[in-house]
Amino acid sequence: MGDPQGPCPISTYSPIDIAPIYGLPPEIRNRIYKLALESKDVLPGENPHAIYQQNDFYYRPGYKQPKRIQTALLQTCQQIYREASLLPPAINEHTFWFYRSPPHVNDASSPVNYFRKMTPKQQAQVQHLHLFTQQYFLEDNNWSQIWDGLALGNDKPGLRGECMITPKKMTITLRHTDWWFWENNDPLGIDPFRPGRTRAAQMGEAVSPEDAARSWGNRFSSIPCLEELVIEFETIMRKKDQLDAIIQQALEWKFPMQADNGLYLVADHKSKSVYTWAGAKEAELKRQRRVGPFNAETGSESQSGQAQEPVPATPILVPIDSQSELGTNSDISPGDHHQLPETNGEEFYVVFLTWRKQRVKE
């Protein structure tokens, strides 16, 4: 979701194809529906330009080409439609970019326009929001602009014309190119409870309650239905130590949900997981080559007479050794070391951390 690709394809299923589904137990049918209705990469076919270029800001693991939800299965019969029609908004994450989105994505930074295209029943199924945010967007108090026109899990019905969604999970991704002045090699600094830019030397400094109230870290209470927050921090390997220092502080961040009742989003230390992946060199990211506008009919970007670029290798998150300072992946055996595909690109360093809603005793 978050990546509309035009009208649904004509059904390619026949009654004979789907007849065996009816005899299966409901839980098995549901698993089949989920597999069929999950968002999948658009196949490039004979046109390799459906794949993003390696130095695009939005090219990264899980985002190497446009995605589409194939809904042909829902067009086969009324029973399948009744059983599965609300699964697409429920099982797929809804992705937004603030900013630097893929050029083909509609409403990339307008959740209200995106969700208005859904019926109220579809809106009610939304579970997971994924936000790619430049750091300045978070810190310059733009949080409320994201949700204008949306009713987010409030007990009272929304106003006429408002969309009502009740997401349980939110993922925020900070890419290497989203940090303040990454192109100037500025040191990393972030503090969700300080309004405006936080420089590295300011991290952990006390701020007044009035200033803290204006910070993005104190805005999650506007989404009372939220139960889980994941923040993905990404930088390049030479700044690993800087990001490690930030993660140590982030483990102590508590995001108020209902502070009066002691409800906070609290970091789950066991959730911390660390990866690396190979992408375009930083110099290539700075140049930010632009090929041309995305062609919705062919599923590709037009080439504007330029030479065809080689298809980049699929970007893959590779777990880092579990015995390193931040390695926490339980499925990695001691002594295992990360193995990146052979490449002459940049090595990126990624840390995931999860906060869960819980009651905190003061």
Summary of the structure (lengths in Angstrom):
residues: 362
radius of gyration: 21.8
end to end distance: 39.4
largest distance: 67.7
contacts: 1009
relative contact order: 0.14
helix: 28%
strand: 22%
